[in-house]
Amino acid sequence: MRFKTIRIGSGVFLGSSAAFALIVAAACSAGPPKKELTTVATSTSTGGTDAAGGNTPTNTTGAGGFLPTGSGGMGGSVIPCENPADDADFDKDGYTITAGDCNDCDANVNPGAVEAPTKKGEMPFDEDCDKEVDEQGDVVSCDDDLVVDEADPAVAAKAVGICKVSTGVKDWGLVSAKWVMPDGTLPPVDAQDATNFHLGHGVLTAFGNVVKVREGKRMLALSSGTARQPLDPGYKSPQGFSKGISSGHPVGFPKESPACPGTITGEPNDGAGIELELRAPTNAHGIGFEFDFFTYEWPNFVCSTYNDFFVALLEPFPPKQQDGNISFDAMGNPISVNNAFLDVCGCEGNPPQPCEAGGKFFNCALGNAELLGTGFGFDAGGSFAVDHGSTSWLSSQAPIPASGQKDSVIKLRWGVYDSGDGALDTTTLIDKFRWILEAGVPVVTEPVPR
């Protein structure tokens, strides 16, 4: 049952929606109710309009009336908030009224929070205590002028919507960024190997004729070949750009796909990755992002040792997980050539007939248009002048530790690699990183609604 907390005078009412209807008249004299928090993207929060702003808010709340987030939530005891002292930090969010907390009765409201847009029909609220509400919609994205071969990983992170840089322990945003191998080790330093490695990351305005960015003007690409479109400088066909670079498996890998029993994945080759340290807003309960996986291994090497991967690894690990991988399909398959989301493909007779690959049948429900102009479609020619495969855009999300319970810094690593050899490459597009502000975030990956 969903409960509402309403201030009546100086007291607190916690009850069901039905009981709430009985006191509507009395509640109308109270201040505006706290709106529910929803999902927002950091690309719309920069500078002084968010938690890092330079304003010094004053206490605008006075007597409480909200159920403090740190006081047990819906399942715990109710602790009324009665005129907290200026230096008491009643809601345990790390901020006192003196330090700028404009509502010390609600741990989701303080200068370290991120502003949440107001849902239709609800009253606006100032989550980040900068004396403004819903100011994020007026902020321009930060990836307009990025170049395809951007060398600085902190700048390249802007392509996915990570715009804000943390200035310290009380300020959310990007803490650090580095290019890495998929297992987290540093890239090679030998001149030729380093050149080849850095061709494996790129900032793109589109991918081929159909696939567009999901937010802003750019997206990040990681590739075991070249993270480029066919007309970009440095592009090489994904048919076989073997770089001769190897690395270890990420923690928790190799993961064999349940759809391919008996298959043993080969050693990682030609990997590329980025690792980000992020300090979360105090009101964030999870993260989300979108990605699109392309592989040249389909259709010829389904359920084989040549099983190329995309990994998304989160630390601290999500609850009940033995590793940090947060991107996998509903069948438990990791994101590889064998995953069940591979719906962008084609073959002779399809449609209406399914395509057969590796003893499996693929309906190719999304057709092959998204492969055109990418190097992964039949239009690319080469010795395999057929369609290869893609998932189209998918969305992953996962919970993060609640602020105040653990260090608010999380680590997120995205990586791609070939398995078994360095031929027949894989490219993954990543965009639209976001903080999730609603509690109860599950670990899930699902198709983006079309």
C-alpha positions as CSV (number, residue, x, y, z in Angstrom):
1,M,0.0,0.0,0.0
2,R,1.3,3.4,-0.9
3,F,1.4,5.9,2.0
4,K,1.4,9.7,2.1
5,T,3.0,12.0,4.8
6,I,1.1,15.2,5.3
7,R,1.8,18.1,7.6
8,I,-1.2,19.3,9.6
9,G,-0.2,22.2,11.9
10,S,3.0,20.9,13.6
11,G,2.1,17.2,13.4
12,V,2.5,14.4,10.9
13,F,-0.1,12.1,9.4
14,L,1.0,8.8,7.8
15,G,-1.8,6.9,6.1
16,S,-3.2,5.3,3.0
17,S,-4.5,7.1,0.0
18,A,-8.0,6.3,1.1
19,A,-7.5,7.8,4.6
20,F,-5.8,10.7,2.9
21,A,-9.0,11.6,1.1
22,L,-10.7,12.1,4.4
23,I,-8.4,15.0,5.4
24,V,-8.0,16.8,2.2
25,A,-9.7,19.9,3.5
26,A,-7.4,20.1,6.5
27,A,-4.3,19.4,4.4
28,C,-5.1,22.3,2.0
29,S,-4.0,24.8,4.6
30,A,-0.5,23.2,4.8
31,G,2.5,24.1,2.6
32,P,3.1,22.4,-0.8
33,P,3.6,18.7,-0.5
34,K,7.0,17.2,-1.4
35,K,6.8,15.9,-4.9
36,E,8.0,12.4,-5.8
37,L,11.5,12.2,-7.1
38,T,12.0,11.0,-10.7
39,T,14.8,10.3,-13.1
40,V,17.0,13.1,-14.4
41,A,20.1,13.3,-16.6
42,T,23.3,15.1,-15.4
43,S,23.8,16.6,-18.8
44,T,21.2,19.2,-17.8
45,S,23.0,20.2,-14.5
46,T,26.0,22.4,-14.6
47,G,27.7,25.2,-12.7
48,G,25.8,27.3,-10.2
49,T,22.3,25.9,-11.1
50,D,22.9,22.6,-9.3
51,A,24.3,21.3,-6.1
52,A,27.6,22.9,-6.7
53,G,26.1,26.4,-7.0
54,G,27.5,29.3,-5.1
55,N,24.3,30.5,-3.5
56,T,23.9,30.3,0.3
57,P,20.3,29.3,0.8
58,T,18.5,30.2,4.0
59,N,16.1,27.9,6.0
60,T,12.7,28.2,4.2
61,T,11.0,25.3,6.0
62,G,10.5,26.3,9.6
63,A,8.5,23.6,11.4
64,G,8.8,20.2,9.7
65,G,6.0,17.9,8.5
66,F,7.9,15.6,6.2
67,L,9.0,12.1,7.0
68,P,12.8,12.2,7.2
69,T,14.3,9.8,4.6
70,G,16.8,8.5,7.1
71,S,14.2,7.6,9.7
72,G,13.1,4.3,8.5
73,G,11.2,5.3,5.3
74,M,7.9,3.7,4.7
75,G,8.7,0.6,6.6
76,G,10.2,2.2,9.8
77,S,9.1,4.4,12.6
78,V,7.8,7.9,12.0
79,I,9.8,10.7,13.6
80,P,8.1,14.1,13.4
81,C,10.4,16.9,12.5
82,E,9.8,19.7,14.9
83,N,11.9,22.9,14.4
84,P,15.3,21.3,14.0
85,A,18.2,23.3,15.4
86,D,20.3,25.2,12.8
87,D,23.4,22.9,13.4
88,A,21.6,19.6,14.2
89,D,21.4,17.8,10.8
90,F,18.1,16.3,11.8
91,D,17.6,14.3,8.6
92,K,21.2,12.9,8.6
93,D,22.0,14.0,5.0
94,G,25.3,15.6,5.9
95,Y,24.0,19.2,5.8
96,T,22.8,21.4,8.6
97,I,20.6,24.5,8.1
98,T,23.7,26.6,8.8
99,A,25.4,24.8,5.9
100,G,22.6,25.6,3.5
101,D,20.1,22.8,4.0
102,C,16.7,24.4,3.2
103,N,14.7,21.5,4.6
104,D,16.5,19.6,7.4
105,C,13.4,17.3,7.6
106,D,14.0,15.6,4.3
107,A,17.3,13.9,3.4
108,N,16.5,14.3,-0.3
109,V,16.7,18.1,0.0
110,N,20.1,19.8,0.5
111,P,22.9,21.5,-1.4
112,G,24.3,18.1,-2.4
113,A,21.2,17.0,-4.1
114,V,20.3,17.2,-7.8
115,E,17.2,19.1,-8.9
116,A,14.3,16.8,-9.9
117,P,11.8,18.0,-12.5
118,T,8.3,18.4,-11.3
119,K,5.7,15.8,-12.5
120,K,2.6,17.1,-14.1
121,G,0.0,18.3,-11.6
122,E,2.5,18.5,-8.7
123,M,4.0,21.5,-6.9
124,P,7.6,22.4,-7.8
125,F,10.2,22.0,-5.1
126,D,13.8,23.2,-4.6
127,E,15.7,19.9,-4.0
128,D,19.2,21.5,-4.3
129,C,18.5,24.5,-2.1
130,D,19.7,27.1,-4.6
131,K,16.4,29.1,-4.4
132,E,15.3,28.0,-7.9
133,V,13.1,25.1,-9.0
134,D,13.3,22.9,-12.1
135,E,16.1,25.1,-13.5
136,Q,17.7,22.1,-15.3
137,G,15.5,22.5,-18.4
138,D,17.2,25.7,-19.3
139,V,20.7,24.3,-19.3
140,V,22.3,23.4,-22.6
141,S,24.1,20.0,-23.0
142,C,27.8,19.9,-22.8
143,D,28.9,17.8,-25.8
144,D,28.3,20.2,-28.7
145,D,32.0,20.7,-29.7
146,L,33.7,17.4,-28.9
147,V,35.9,15.9,-31.5
148,V,35.9,12.3,-32.7
149,D,39.4,11.5,-31.4
150,E,39.1,13.2,-28.0
151,A,42.1,12.1,-26.0
152,D,41.0,13.2,-22.5
153,P,38.6,10.6,-21.0
154,A,37.1,13.3,-18.7
155,V,36.1,15.3,-21.7
156,A,34.9,12.2,-23.6
157,A,32.6,11.5,-20.7
158,K,30.6,14.6,-21.6
159,A,29.4,12.6,-24.7
160,V,27.3,10.4,-22.5
161,G,25.9,13.3,-20.5
162,I,28.3,13.4,-17.6
163,C,28.9,17.1,-17.6
164,K,29.3,18.2,-14.0
165,V,32.7,17.8,-12.2
166,S,32.8,17.2,-8.5
167,T,34.8,19.9,-6.6
168,G,35.0,18.0,-3.3
169,V,33.4,15.6,-0.9
170,K,30.2,17.8,-0.6
171,D,29.8,18.2,-4.4
172,W,28.4,15.5,-6.7
173,G,29.7,14.9,-10.2
174,L,32.7,13.4,-12.0
175,V,35.7,12.7,-9.7
176,S,38.1,11.1,-12.2
177,A,38.2,9.3,-15.6
178,K,40.7,7.1,-17.3
179,W,41.1,4.9,-20.4
180,V,41.5,1.3,-19.4
181,M,41.6,-2.2,-20.6
182,P,38.3,-4.2,-19.9
183,D,39.9,-5.7,-16.8
184,G,40.7,-2.3,-15.4
185,T,44.4,-2.3,-16.2
186,L,46.1,0.6,-17.9
187,P,46.4,0.6,-21.7
188,P,49.6,-0.3,-23.5
189,V,52.4,2.2,-23.8
190,D,54.2,0.9,-26.8
191,A,53.8,3.5,-29.5
192,Q,52.0,1.3,-32.1
193,D,49.9,-0.6,-29.5
194,A,48.9,2.7,-27.9
195,T,47.9,4.2,-31.2
196,N,45.8,1.1,-32.0
197,F,44.2,1.1,-28.5
198,H,43.2,4.8,-28.8
199,L,41.5,4.1,-32.1
200,G,39.1,1.9,-30.0
201,H,37.4,4.9,-28.4
202,G,35.7,7.8,-30.2
203,V,33.1,10.5,-29.9
204,L,30.4,10.2,-32.6
205,T,27.6,12.4,-33.9
206,A,25.8,9.4,-35.4
207,F,26.5,5.8,-36.4
208,G,25.7,5.1,-40.0
209,N,22.6,6.2,-41.9
210,V,20.0,5.5,-39.2
211,V,21.4,5.4,-35.7
212,K,21.4,8.7,-33.9
213,V,22.5,10.0,-30.5
214,R,20.1,9.5,-27.7
215,E,20.8,12.9,-26.0
216,G,22.8,16.0,-26.8
217,K,24.9,16.1,-29.9
218,R,27.4,13.3,-29.3
219,M,27.7,9.8,-28.0
220,L,30.7,7.7,-26.8
221,A,31.8,4.7,-28.9
222,L,34.1,1.8,-27.7
223,S,35.4,-0.8,-30.1
224,S,37.6,-3.8,-30.4
225,G,38.3,-2.3,-33.9
226,T,38.0,1.4,-34.6
227,A,35.3,3.5,-32.8
228,R,34.7,5.4,-36.0
229,Q,32.1,5.7,-38.8
230,P,33.3,4.6,-42.2
231,L,34.1,8.1,-43.4
232,D,36.0,9.1,-40.3
233,P,39.8,9.4,-40.3
234,G,41.4,6.2,-38.9
235,Y,38.4,4.0,-39.7
236,K,39.2,0.3,-40.5
237,S,36.6,-2.3,-41.4
238,P,35.4,-4.4,-38.5
239,Q,35.9,-7.4,-40.7
240,G,39.4,-7.9,-39.3
241,F,41.4,-5.1,-37.6
242,S,43.5,-7.2,-35.3
243,K,45.6,-5.0,-33.0
244,G,47.5,-7.7,-31.2
245,I,46.6,-6.4,-27.8
246,S,45.5,-8.8,-25.0
247,S,44.3,-8.4,-21.4
248,G,42.8,-10.3,-18.5
249,H,39.1,-11.0,-18.1
250,P,37.1,-8.5,-16.0
251,V,36.1,-9.7,-12.5
252,G,33.3,-12.2,-12.9
253,F,34.2,-13.1,-16.5
254,P,34.3,-15.1,-18.6
255,K,30.5,-15.6,-18.3
256,E,29.3,-18.3,-20.6
257,S,25.9,-17.7,-22.2
258,P,23.1,-20.1,-20.9
259,A,21.9,-20.1,-24.5
260,C,25.1,-21.8,-25.6
261,P,25.8,-24.7,-23.3
262,G,29.3,-26.2,-23.7
263,T,30.8,-23.1,-25.3
264,I,34.0,-21.9,-23.8
265,T,34.9,-18.2,-24.4
266,G,38.4,-17.4,-25.6
267,E,40.9,-15.0,-24.0
268,P,40.2,-11.2,-24.3
269,N,41.8,-9.4,-27.3
270,D,41.9,-5.8,-28.6
271,G,39.9,-4.4,-25.6
272,A,39.0,-0.8,-25.0
273,G,37.3,0.8,-22.0
274,I,36.7,3.8,-19.9
275,E,36.5,3.9,-16.1
276,L,34.7,6.7,-14.3
277,E,34.6,7.6,-10.6
278,L,31.4,9.5,-9.8
279,R,30.3,11.2,-6.6
280,A,26.5,10.7,-6.4
281,P,24.0,13.4,-5.5
282,T,22.6,12.9,-2.0
283,N,19.1,12.1,-3.4
284,A,20.3,9.6,-6.0
285,H,19.3,5.9,-5.5
286,G,20.7,4.5,-8.8
287,I,22.2,5.1,-12.2
288,G,21.1,4.4,-15.7
289,F,22.5,4.7,-19.3
290,E,21.7,3.5,-22.8
291,F,23.9,1.5,-25.2
292,D,23.8,-0.2,-28.6
293,F,26.0,-3.3,-29.3
294,F,27.2,-4.1,-32.8
295,T,29.1,-7.3,-33.6
296,Y,30.7,-8.7,-36.8
297,E,30.7,-12.2,-35.2
298,W,27.1,-12.6,-36.1
299,P,26.0,-14.8,-37.9
300,N,29.1,-17.0,-38.5
301,F,30.4,-17.4,-34.9
302,V,27.3,-17.6,-32.7
303,C,27.9,-20.1,-29.8
304,S,31.6,-20.3,-30.5
305,T,34.8,-19.4,-28.6
306,Y,34.9,-16.1,-30.6
307,N,32.3,-14.5,-28.3
308,D,32.9,-10.7,-28.2
309,F,31.6,-8.8,-25.2
310,F,30.4,-5.5,-23.9
311,V,30.7,-5.1,-20.1
312,A,29.3,-2.5,-17.7
313,L,30.8,-3.0,-14.3
314,L,29.7,-1.1,-11.2
315,E,31.4,-0.8,-7.8
316,P,30.2,-1.2,-5.1
317,F,28.6,-4.3,-6.5
318,P,24.8,-4.3,-6.5
319,P,23.2,-6.2,-3.7
320,K,23.2,-10.0,-4.1
321,Q,25.6,-9.9,-7.0
322,Q,29.0,-11.6,-7.0
323,D,30.4,-9.1,-9.5
324,G,29.6,-5.7,-10.8
325,N,28.2,-6.6,-14.2
326,I,24.8,-4.7,-14.7
327,S,24.1,-5.3,-18.4
328,F,22.7,-8.7,-19.4
329,D,19.5,-10.0,-21.1
330,A,16.4,-11.5,-19.4
331,M,17.9,-15.0,-19.9
332,G,21.0,-14.1,-18.0
333,N,23.2,-13.9,-21.1
334,P,26.0,-11.3,-20.9
335,I,26.0,-8.7,-23.7
336,S,27.8,-10.7,-26.4
337,V,27.1,-12.2,-29.8
338,N,25.0,-14.8,-28.0
339,N,22.6,-12.4,-26.2
340,A,18.9,-12.5,-26.7
341,F,18.6,-8.8,-27.6
342,L,20.3,-9.2,-30.9
343,D,17.3,-8.1,-33.0
344,V,18.9,-5.9,-35.7
345,C,20.0,-8.4,-38.4
346,G,19.0,-9.9,-41.7
347,C,19.5,-12.8,-44.1
348,E,18.1,-14.1,-47.4
349,G,14.4,-15.0,-46.9
350,N,14.1,-12.8,-43.8
351,P,11.4,-11.6,-43.4
352,P,9.2,-13.6,-43.1
353,Q,11.6,-16.5,-42.4
354,P,13.9,-16.3,-39.4
355,C,17.7,-16.3,-39.8
356,E,19.7,-19.3,-38.5
357,A,23.1,-18.8,-36.9
358,G,25.0,-21.2,-34.7
359,G,22.1,-23.6,-34.6
360,K,19.9,-20.7,-33.2
361,F,17.1,-18.9,-34.9
362,F,16.8,-15.1,-35.0
363,N,13.7,-13.3,-36.0
364,C,15.6,-10.1,-36.7
365,A,12.5,-8.3,-35.5
366,L,14.0,-4.8,-36.0
367,G,15.2,-5.5,-39.6
368,N,18.6,-4.5,-40.9
369,A,18.3,-0.7,-41.5
370,E,20.3,0.3,-38.5
371,L,23.3,-1.6,-39.9
372,L,23.5,0.6,-43.0
373,G,26.5,2.8,-43.3
374,T,28.1,1.4,-40.1
375,G,30.4,-1.2,-41.6
376,F,28.3,-3.9,-40.0
377,G,25.7,-4.2,-42.9
378,F,25.6,-6.0,-46.2
379,D,26.3,-2.6,-47.8
380,A,29.9,-2.7,-46.5
381,G,30.9,-5.5,-48.9
382,G,34.0,-7.5,-48.1
383,S,34.4,-11.3,-48.0
384,F,31.3,-11.6,-45.8
385,A,28.9,-9.4,-47.8
386,V,26.0,-10.1,-45.5
387,D,24.3,-8.4,-42.6
388,H,25.9,-8.8,-39.2
389,G,24.1,-7.9,-35.9
390,S,23.1,-5.3,-33.4
391,T,20.8,-5.0,-30.4
392,S,19.5,-1.5,-31.1
393,W,19.4,0.8,-28.1
394,L,19.1,-0.8,-24.7
395,S,18.8,0.8,-21.3
396,S,20.6,-0.5,-18.2
397,Q,20.0,0.6,-14.6
398,A,21.3,-0.4,-11.2
399,P,21.1,0.7,-7.6
400,I,23.9,2.6,-5.8
401,P,24.4,2.9,-2.0
402,A,22.3,5.4,-0.2
403,S,24.1,8.6,0.6
404,G,25.3,8.6,4.2
405,Q,25.4,4.8,4.5
406,K,28.6,4.4,2.5
407,D,31.1,6.6,0.5
408,S,29.0,8.3,-2.2
409,V,31.7,7.7,-4.8
410,I,30.9,4.9,-7.2
411,K,33.1,3.4,-10.0
412,L,31.6,2.6,-13.4
413,R,33.7,0.8,-16.1
414,W,32.4,0.3,-19.7
415,G,34.5,-2.0,-21.9
416,V,34.5,-4.1,-25.1
417,Y,36.7,-6.9,-26.3
418,D,37.1,-9.7,-28.8
419,S,37.4,-13.2,-27.5
420,G,39.7,-15.9,-28.9
421,D,41.3,-13.7,-31.5
422,G,41.4,-10.0,-32.6
423,A,39.5,-10.5,-35.8
424,L,35.8,-9.6,-36.6
425,D,35.3,-6.6,-34.3
426,T,32.6,-5.3,-32.0
427,T,31.5,-1.7,-31.3
428,T,29.3,-0.4,-28.6
429,L,27.7,3.1,-28.5
430,I,26.9,4.6,-25.1
431,D,24.8,7.6,-24.3
432,K,22.3,9.2,-21.9
433,F,23.8,8.5,-18.5
434,R,21.4,9.6,-15.7
435,W,21.0,9.6,-12.0
436,I,17.8,7.8,-10.8
437,L,16.2,9.5,-7.9
438,E,13.4,7.0,-7.0
439,A,14.1,4.3,-4.4
440,G,14.0,0.6,-5.1
441,V,16.1,0.6,-8.3
442,P,16.5,-3.0,-9.7
443,V,19.3,-4.2,-11.9
444,V,17.7,-4.6,-15.3
445,T,18.5,-4.1,-19.0
446,E,15.6,-3.7,-21.4
447,P,15.0,-2.3,-24.9
448,V,14.5,1.4,-25.2
449,P,10.9,2.0,-26.3
450,R,10.8,2.8,-30.0
